[in-house]
Amino acid sequence: NVVATPELSLEPKTWCFMFAGCVPYRGYFEEQDALDFASELREDGLDVDVYGVPAYSTLGWLDDPLLNTFLFESDIYLAELIFHELAHQRLYLKDHGDFNEAFAVVVARHGADRWISSQDDPVLSRARVQQKYRQKTFFDLFDETRNHLTELYASGQPDSQMLASKQQLLDAFAVRYRALLQGWGATEGESWLGRGLNNARFAAAMTYRKLVPAFEALWEQSGESPRRFYRAAEELSRLPEVELQTRLKTLSQR
């Protein structure tokens, strides 16, 4: 996938397609094609992130493939991945990337939790607890940095000053994240840092994260019942745009 933002904004550029609608990323099957397109965007002065994806959904139009990229991750990761991609077949709202990805994240999170509970495997359960702790710790740091960047870009300072402050914030984030990785004895985050930090990297993550609190609140309101949750999410998706955004904002604040 290729994600792009202005140098002084976290708002991603969007691309529009026949079935998917407008989305904040552009996908390619060939890595070189993605890299070539990213180079063009950088020449236009945009922040760009290029990252591989282990799976994709055809939204029910075709049978989704089982790829060899599934085979090299943990069972927990694989479970979440399958639930995530199946969620897109269950519900997809055109032109609303944040809505679709947050819905799928919450489906995957609770689907994986239920699968892990059904396995009666203490090792798997401990791994899940550790994974959730590390994810929360990382996203606390991520959200703090994102908030600082948002405030910076709204400050009205000269561009040169904002660019310098932006780099300081990104450098500080990298230092603190590396310290977390070292404390955990983990290395998987190094490849994420190694691609370089910029607005596009944060925007890409926020597509999946921004509305998660809203859908978590909806999950709780649905009594943690997948069937009622799906029905409630479908009802949300049918709301007029202004009413939808108001409802999502209200849910996010719960």
C-alpha positions in Angstrom: 0.0 0.0 0.0 1.0 3.6 -0.6 -0.1 6.4 1.8 0.6 10.1 1.3 0.0 13.3 3.3 1.2 16.9 3.0 4.4 17.7 4.9 2.5 19.6 7.6 -0.8 17.6 7.9 -1.9 14.2 9.1 -4.8 14.2 6.6 -4.1 11.4 4.0 -4.6 11.8 0.3 -7.4 9.5 -1.0 -7.9 7.5 -4.2 -11.2 6.4 -5.6 -12.1 3.0 -7.1 -15.2 1.4 -8.6 -16.1 -1.1 -5.9 -14.2 0.1 -2.9 -15.0 3.8 -3.2 -12.5 6.4 -2.0 -9.8 5.1 0.4 -6.8 6.7 2.1 -4.3 4.4 0.5 -3.5 2.9 -2.9 -2.7 -0.8 -3.2 -0.5 -2.6 -5.7 0.3 -6.2 -6.3 3.9 -5.5 -7.4 6.2 -3.8 -4.9 8.1 -2.0 -7.6 4.9 -0.4 -9.0 4.2 0.9 -5.5 7.7 2.2 -5.1 7.6 4.0 -8.4 4.3 5.7 -7.6 5.7 6.7 -4.2 8.6 8.4 -5.9 6.2 10.4 -8.0 4.3 11.5 -4.8 7.6 12.5 -3.1 8.5 14.6 -6.0 5.3 16.5 -5.4 6.5 17.3 -1.9 4.3 14.8 0.0 5.2 12.6 3.0 4.9 9.0 1.7 4.8 5.6 3.4 5.0 2.3 1.5 4.2 -0.9 3.4 3.4 -4.5 2.6 0.1 -6.1 3.5 -0.2 -9.8 4.3 -3.8 -10.1 3.0 -6.6 -8.3 1.2 -10.3 -8.6 0.8 -12.3 -8.5 -2.4 -15.4 -7.6 -0.4 -17.2 -10.7 -1.4 -16.9 -10.2 -5.1 -14.4 -13.1 -5.4 -13.0 -15.8 -3.1 -10.2 -14.3 -1.2 -6.9 -16.1 -1.6 -4.9 -17.9 1.1 -1.4 -16.4 0.7 1.9 -17.7 1.9 2.3 -14.5 3.9 -0.1 -16.1 6.4 2.4 -18.8 7.3 5.1 -16.8 9.0 3.3 -15.2 11.9 1.9 -16.3 15.2 -1.4 -18.1 15.6 -2.8 -15.0 17.3 -1.8 -12.8 14.4 -3.3 -15.3 11.9 -6.6 -15.4 13.8 -6.9 -11.7 13.9 -6.0 -11.4 10.2 -8.7 -13.9 9.2 -11.4 -12.2 11.3 -10.3 -8.8 10.0 -10.6 -9.7 6.4 -13.9 -11.6 6.9 -15.3 -8.5 8.6 -14.9 -6.5 5.4 -17.1 -9.1 3.7 -19.7 -8.7 6.4 -19.9 -4.9 6.3 -18.2 -2.3 4.1 -19.2 1.3 3.7 -17.9 3.0 0.5 -15.8 6.1 0.9 -15.3 5.5 4.7 -11.9 3.9 5.2 -11.8 4.8 8.9 -15.2 3.3 9.5 -14.4 0.1 7.7 -11.0 -0.5 9.2 -12.1 0.3 12.8 -15.1 -2.1 12.4 -12.8 -4.8 11.2 -10.2 -4.2 14.0 -12.9 -4.6 16.7 -14.3 -7.7 15.0 -10.8 -9.2 14.8 -9.9 -8.3 18.4 -13.0 -9.9 19.9 -13.1 -12.8 17.5 -9.5 -13.7 18.3 -10.2 -13.3 22.0 -13.0 -15.8 21.8 -11.0 -18.2 19.6 -8.1 -18.1 22.1 -10.5 -18.8 25.0 -11.9 -21.8 23.2 -8.4 -23.3 22.8 -7.8 -23.8 26.6 -4.1 -23.1 26.0 -2.3 -21.3 28.8 0.7 -20.4 26.7 -1.6 -18.9 24.0 -3.5 -17.0 26.6 -0.4 -15.5 28.2 0.9 -14.5 24.8 -2.4 -12.7 24.2 -2.1 -10.8 27.5 1.5 -9.8 26.6 0.5 -8.7 23.1 -2.4 -6.5 24.4 -0.1 -4.9 27.0 2.5 -4.1 24.4 0.0 -2.7 21.9 -1.6 -0.5 24.6 1.8 0.8 25.7 2.8 1.5 22.0 -0.4 3.3 21.2 -0.3 5.4 24.3 3.0 6.7 23.0 1.7 6.9 19.4 -1.4 8.9 20.4 0.7 11.3 22.5 3.0 12.0 19.6 0.0 12.3 17.1 -1.7 14.8 19.4 1.5 16.9 19.6 1.8 16.8 15.8 -1.9 17.8 15.3 -1.4 20.8 17.7 1.8 21.8 15.9 0.2 21.9 12.5 -2.7 24.0 13.8 -0.3 26.4 15.5 0.1 28.8 12.6 3.9 28.9 13.1 6.1 29.5 10.0 6.5 26.3 7.9 10.3 26.1 8.6 9.7 26.2 12.3 7.0 23.6 12.1 9.1 21.3 10.0 11.9 21.5 12.6 9.5 20.8 15.5 8.0 18.0 13.5 11.3 16.3 13.2 12.1 16.7 16.9 8.8 15.0 17.8 9.4 12.1 15.4 12.9 11.7 16.7 11.7 11.6 20.3 9.0 9.1 19.4 11.7 6.8 17.8 13.9 7.0 20.8 11.1 6.2 23.2 9.8 3.3 21.1 13.2 1.8 20.8 13.6 1.9 24.5 10.3 0.0 24.8 11.5 -2.6 22.3 14.7 -3.1 24.2 12.9 -3.5 27.5 10.6 -6.1 26.0 13.5 -7.9 24.2 11.6 -7.5 21.0 12.8 -6.7 17.5 9.7 -6.7 15.3 9.2 -2.9 15.7 12.6 -2.1 14.3 11.5 -2.8 10.8 8.5 -0.4 11.3 10.9 2.3 12.5 13.4 1.4 9.8 11.1 2.7 7.0 11.4 6.2 8.5 8.8 8.2 10.4 6.7 10.9 8.8 3.1 12.1 8.7 2.1 9.3 6.2 3.2 6.6 8.7 1.0 8.1 11.4 -1.9 8.6 9.0 -1.7 5.0 7.9 -2.0 3.8 11.4 -4.8 6.2 12.3 -7.0 4.8 9.4 -7.1 1.6 11.5 -7.3 3.3 14.9 -9.3 6.5 14.8 -12.8 5.0 15.2 -11.9 2.0 17.3 -13.2 3.6 20.5 -16.5 4.2 18.8 -16.8 0.6 17.7 -15.6 -0.7 21.1 -18.4 1.3 22.7 -20.9 -0.1 20.2 -19.6 -3.6 21.1 -20.3 -3.0 24.8 -23.7 -1.5 24.0 -24.5 -4.7 22.1 -23.9 -6.8 25.1 -20.7 -8.2 23.5 -22.9 -10.2 21.2 -21.5 -10.5 17.7 -24.9 -10.7 16.1 -26.2 -7.6 17.8 -23.0 -5.8 17.2 -23.2 -6.5 13.4 -26.8 -5.3 13.4 -25.9 -2.1 15.2 -23.0 -1.4 12.9 -25.1 -2.0 9.8 -27.7 0.5 11.2 -24.9 3.0 11.7 -23.8 2.5 8.1 -27.2 3.4 6.8 -27.3 6.8 8.6 -27.0 10.1 6.6 -23.5 11.4 6.6 -23.9 14.2 9.2 -25.9 11.9 11.5 -23.3 9.1 11.1 -20.4 11.4 12.1 -22.4 12.8 15.1 -23.2 9.2 16.2 -19.6 8.1 15.8 -18.3 11.1 17.8 -20.8 10.4 20.6 -19.7 6.8 20.8 -16.0 7.7 20.8 -16.5 9.9 23.8 -18.1 7.1 26.0 
